[in-house]
Amino acid sequence: MSGLDATDLAILRILAADATRSAAEVGRAVGIGQPAAWRRIRKLTDQGILAGRRVVVDSAAVGFGVTVFLGVRLAAKGRTSLEDFERAVTAIPEVQTVQHVLGQFDYRLRITARDISDFERILRRRIMTLPGVGQVEANVMLSEERRPGPLGAPA
Amino acid sequence: MLDATDRRILRHLLADPDAANARLAERAGVTTASLWRRLDRLRESGVIAAIQSRIDWRALGWEVQVSLRFTLDKTDPRAFDNFIAAAREVPEVTEIQTFLGSVDLRLSVIARDMGHWQQIYRDRILTLPHVLDSDALMLVSTIKDSAELAL
């Protein structure tokens, strides 16, 4: 493990909620000075634990009212078919997330669309035509909550 | 309401959330001052709900990530509320989504290793209320993870 102490975990908790907090603000919140906070944030970034920023947009407010999670099974599973599928699916702009998984499906996709008919267009024209695609299961997302995760106690 | 400039800023911000503001302003074709003003307004109106740091759980020593899908017994009207309240009590749960479809709910759960996963699964997941059926998808790798929208 990366040898994090309680202060590091507290810093991760703060930045995971709001990445725009300055090193001075973070330092004040965890009871250390700005330079010490900056050094710790730098170390967490260098270790790859702080891995960039995520912008959370109210997608309905910008005209993307529908988010769908897709489970995809490939019809054939050679190494080339995985690579072909991955190359084609990541190029679809409406596909935000592609995860290779083990279980009932081979891939999990997260798709955003303007509305259900827009989703139908993406599904028919872009997803069903992907190389090697077999069974597909769609679930329309109703709500989503991100949790802070296990940052409570030092490991 | 959003105008074309707001959309352009959002598009560039979502495509490269780590870009410095000066860079973002340049790409969106606005001054830095105007970018600040517009970003403030987008945050105040809730269009930008949050800007968060991503945590790479694998880099932190959490090697296992599982997507758990549940079908609930909806004969009890409080099934969703009770299940979600109980899932929030499990620190290893990082995401909770509800769905319309054959799956009612999904949890993202992380564990340090397979032994730890087995322990969380037995002690915290199998004890969640109102579950009729569940299945697990074990993450092998993330190929793409972006918040981009075709704005």
Chai-1 contact restraints between the chains, C-beta under 6 A:
chainA,res_idxA,chainB,res_idxB,connection_type,confidence,min_distance_angstrom,max_distance_angstrom,comment,restraint_id
A,M1,B,G61,contact,1.0,0.0,6.0,A-B,restraint_1
A,L15,B,S53,contact,1.0,0.0,6.0,A-B,restraint_2
A,A16,B,Q52,contact,1.0,0.0,6.0,A-B,restraint_3
A,A16,B,S53,contact,1.0,0.0,6.0,A-B,restraint_4
A,A16,B,I55,contact,1.0,0.0,6.0,A-B,restraint_5
A,A19,B,I51,contact,1.0,0.0,6.0,A-B,restraint_6
A,A19,B,Q52,contact,1.0,0.0,6.0,A-B,restraint_7
A,A19,B,S53,contact,1.0,0.0,6.0,A-B,restraint_8
A,T20,B,I51,contact,1.0,0.0,6.0,A-B,restraint_9
A,G48,B,D56,contact,1.0,0.0,6.0,A-B,restraint_10
A,G48,B,A59,contact,1.0,0.0,6.0,A-B,restraint_11
A,I49,B,D56,contact,1.0,0.0,6.0,A-B,restraint_12
A,I49,B,A59,contact,1.0,0.0,6.0,A-B,restraint_13
A,I49,B,L60,contact,1.0,0.0,6.0,A-B,restraint_14
A,L50,B,S53,contact,1.0,0.0,6.0,A-B,restraint_15
A,A51,B,R54,contact,1.0,0.0,6.0,A-B,restraint_16
A,A51,B,D56,contact,1.0,0.0,6.0,A-B,restraint_17
A,G52,B,D18,contact,1.0,0.0,6.0,A-B,restraint_18
A,G52,B,R54,contact,1.0,0.0,6.0,A-B,restraint_19
A,R53,B,P17,contact,1.0,0.0,6.0,A-B,restraint_20
A,R53,B,D18,contact,1.0,0.0,6.0,A-B,restraint_21
A,R53,B,I51,contact,1.0,0.0,6.0,A-B,restraint_22
A,R54,B,Q52,contact,1.0,0.0,6.0,A-B,restraint_23
A,R54,B,R54,contact,1.0,0.0,6.0,A-B,restraint_24
A,V55,B,L13,contact,1.0,0.0,6.0,A-B,restraint_25
A,V55,B,L14,contact,1.0,0.0,6.0,A-B,restraint_26
A,V55,B,P17,contact,1.0,0.0,6.0,A-B,restraint_27
A,V55,B,I51,contact,1.0,0.0,6.0,A-B,restraint_28
A,V55,B,A147,contact,1.0,0.0,6.0,A-B,restraint_29
A,V56,B,A49,contact,1.0,0.0,6.0,A-B,restraint_30
A,V56,B,A50,contact,1.0,0.0,6.0,A-B,restraint_31
A,V57,B,I48,contact,1.0,0.0,6.0,A-B,restraint_32
A,D58,B,G46,contact,1.0,0.0,6.0,A-B,restraint_33
A,D58,B,V47,contact,1.0,0.0,6.0,A-B,restraint_34
A,D58,B,A49,contact,1.0,0.0,6.0,A-B,restraint_35
A,A61,B,V47,contact,1.0,0.0,6.0,A-B,restraint_36
A,F64,B,L149,contact,1.0,0.0,6.0,A-B,restraint_37
A,E86,B,I143,contact,1.0,0.0,6.0,A-B,restraint_38
A,T90,B,I143,contact,1.0,0.0,6.0,A-B,restraint_39
A,T90,B,K144,contact,1.0,0.0,6.0,A-B,restraint_40
A,P93,B,A150,contact,1.0,0.0,6.0,A-B,restraint_41
A,E94,B,A150,contact,1.0,0.0,6.0,A-B,restraint_42
A,Q96,B,S146,contact,1.0,0.0,6.0,A-B,restraint_43
A,T97,B,D145,contact,1.0,0.0,6.0,A-B,restraint_44
A,V98,B,I143,contact,1.0,0.0,6.0,A-B,restraint_45
A,V98,B,K144,contact,1.0,0.0,6.0,A-B,restraint_46
A,Q99,B,L139,contact,1.0,0.0,6.0,A-B,restraint_47
A,Q99,B,T142,contact,1.0,0.0,6.0,A-B,restraint_48
A,H100,B,V140,contact,1.0,0.0,6.0,A-B,restraint_49
A,H100,B,S141,contact,1.0,0.0,6.0,A-B,restraint_50
A,V101,B,L137,contact,1.0,0.0,6.0,A-B,restraint_51
A,V101,B,L139,contact,1.0,0.0,6.0,A-B,restraint_52
A,L102,B,M138,contact,1.0,0.0,6.0,A-B,restraint_53
A,L102,B,V140,contact,1.0,0.0,6.0,A-B,restraint_54
A,G103,B,A136,contact,1.0,0.0,6.0,A-B,restraint_55
A,G103,B,L137,contact,1.0,0.0,6.0,A-B,restraint_56
A,Q104,B,D135,contact,1.0,0.0,6.0,A-B,restraint_57
A,T112,B,L149,contact,1.0,0.0,6.0,A-B,restraint_58
A,N139,B,F99,contact,1.0,0.0,6.0,A-B,restraint_59
A,N139,B,G101,contact,1.0,0.0,6.0,A-B,restraint_60
A,N139,B,V103,contact,1.0,0.0,6.0,A-B,restraint_61
A,V140,B,L100,contact,1.0,0.0,6.0,A-B,restraint_62
A,V140,B,G101,contact,1.0,0.0,6.0,A-B,restraint_63
A,M141,B,Q97,contact,1.0,0.0,6.0,A-B,restraint_64
A,M141,B,F99,contact,1.0,0.0,6.0,A-B,restraint_65
A,L142,B,T98,contact,1.0,0.0,6.0,A-B,restraint_66
A,L142,B,L100,contact,1.0,0.0,6.0,A-B,restraint_67
A,S143,B,T98,contact,1.0,0.0,6.0,A-B,restraint_68
A,E144,B,Q97,contact,1.0,0.0,6.0,A-B,restraint_69
A,E145,B,I96,contact,1.0,0.0,6.0,A-B,restraint_70
A,R146,B,E95,contact,1.0,0.0,6.0,A-B,restraint_71
A,R147,B,V93,contact,1.0,0.0,6.0,A-B,restraint_72
A,R147,B,T94,contact,1.0,0.0,6.0,A-B,restraint_73
A,G149,B,T94,contact,1.0,0.0,6.0,A-B,restraint_74
A,P150,B,P91,contact,1.0,0.0,6.0,A-B,restraint_75
A,P150,B,E92,contact,1.0,0.0,6.0,A-B,restraint_76
A,G152,B,P91,contact,1.0,0.0,6.0,A-B,restraint_77
